[in-house]
């Protein structure tokens, strides 16, 4: 009887370990978020993408690394794709800083600034943005455009 109980306990232990490994494998199987700021004058880090009703707010931390006094997000190219195959273009995307909508955001060397990208009317089934491409430049000029590219950004709902 004792051997039967011992064998059953061992089988349950194996089953429990298998279930834990499967769960952690699903949780950590997502792709790594990749960010390319396209410039050496600024550093951009993605903090999160959070659903707010029908919209998704993408929070960035932007740090100046040069003499740029501002960054300007231009309407020339604003493209976002989600994992459901949807495409969001410039009229569905706007920028916020200091709680206000603005395309030109003041920055200072070595100082981190929060910039929010708001994507309007995101598909309720979308769980990530597969590609984000945003055109910007420094000091409110379009003389030397840069492209911010973000890939595989999960959406928290």
N, C-alpha and C positions, 0 to 999 in steps of 0.2 A: 504494500500500500504506500509506504514511504517513497519508494522508487518511482511509483506512478505519479505521485504529487510532485516529486522533484523534476521528473521529465516534463510534466505539464507546465511547471513554473519556468523551465528553461525555454520551452517553446513560446510561452507568452513574452518572455524577455526578448527573444529574437523578433517577435512580431512588433513589440513596442519600439525597439531600436530601428526596425525597418520603417515604421510609420514616421518616427522622428526624422530620419534621414530623408524620406520623401517630402515631408513638409518643409524642411529647411532647404532642400533642393529647389522646390517651387518658389520659395521666397527669394532666394538669391540667384535665380536663373536669369533675371532681367539684365538687359544690356546696360553698360556703363554710359552715363551721360557724358557726351563729348562737347567741349566748347572751344571754338577757335575765334578769337577776337579779330583776327586779321590785321592786327597792328601791334607795334611795340610801345606805343604812346599811352595805352591804357590796359589795365587788367580787368577782365570781366569774369565774375563767378556767378553761377546759377545757384540760388538758394532753394527755390521751390516753384512748383506750378500747382496752384490750388483752385478748385472749382468754387465759384461764387454765383449761384443760380445758373443761368445759361452761359455765363462768361467764365474764362479762366484767367487768373492773375499769375504772371510769371515774374518772380522777384529776382533781380540781379543786384550784385554789389559791383560797382564800377569804381576803380581806383586810378587816379591819374599818375602816370609814370614819367611825364614830360612837362613841357611848358604849356600844353593845351590848357585853356581856361574854360572850355566847354566841349561837349560833344553834341552833335546835331544828328538826329535820326531823320533821314529824308524819306519822302514818299516814293522815290524812284523805284526801289525794290523792297517790298515787304511781303514775304511769302512764308506761310506756315502750313505744314501738312500733318494730319493726324494718322493714327494707326487704323482708322476706319476708312481711309482713302479720301477724306475730305480735304479741301484746299481753302485756306483763308487768305484773302488778299488785303491790300492796303486799307480799304474802307472799313474793314472789320478789326483793325489793329490800331491801338493808340498807346501813347507813353505817358507815364505819370512820374512826377518827382515832387517832393514836398507837399503831397496831397492834391496836386493840381495837374491837369492835362497840359503837357508841354512837349515839344519836339527838341528844344534846345535845353540842355541840362548843364548848369555850371559845375565844374570839377576843379579840384586843386591837387597838386602833386602830393602823393602820400596819404590823401584823405579818402576814405571809403564813402561812397554815396549809394543810397538805395534808389534804384530805378525800377519801376513796375511797367511791364508790358501787359496790356489788357487785350485779350482776344475775345471778340463778341460772338455770341450764338454758336458755341462749340457743341458738336454732336454729343448727346448725352451718353452714348456708348463708347466714346473715345477714351482710352486709358493712357495714351501718351501722344506726344508730338514727336513724329519721326524725323522731321526736318524743319528748322527755323532759319530763315535767311533775312537779315535786316541790314540795309545799307545805311552807313553813317560816316561822319567825318568830324574832324576837330576844328574848334574855333569858328564854327558856323560858316564854313566854306564847303564847297563841293569840288575843290580843286584836286584833291587826292582822295577819292572815295575808298572806304574800307567796307568789308562785309563781315558782320557777326554771323557765325554759323553755329547752331546748337543742334545736336542729334540725340535722339532716344531719351527725351525728357518725360518721365512719368507724370501723370496728373493725379493729384490727391483729391479724392471726392468724399 
